[in-house]
Amino acid sequence: MRKQKLMSKRKKDESNSSPEEQREYQRIKSNAKSPTKNKESRQQKEFIDVTEEEEIEELMKKMLSELRKDVKEDMMELKNEINEDIREIKNSLKIMKVEIMENRRKIEQSETQ
């Protein structure tokens, strides 16, 4: 009921107005009724959302790529450090082996004397 009153009031306002105002009313009405305008604005919003999503996705891919690169570099550093430690341990073992051999000889020599 209230809607009908508003509509009749609007029609009265339109009929009392100048032809230019009537054209403006018609244009506003057609735009308000037009689903294409709403659809266009919705599509623009969806396009913006999709564009933002694509930008976020690209940024995430870039960050993930950088993280992978960093992890690879860290793994290589760790591997090199481990290999260096292994070399040092092997060298220490060789030195210890030589020292043990020398000590055995000394002991054997002292026993024979």
Secondary structure, 3 states (H helix, E strand, C coil): CHHHHHHHHHHHHHHHCCHHHHHHHHHHHHHHHCHHHHHHHHHHHHHHHHHHHHHHHHHHHHHHHHHHHHHHHHHHHHHHHHHHHHHHHHHHHHHHHHHHHHHHHHHHHHHHC
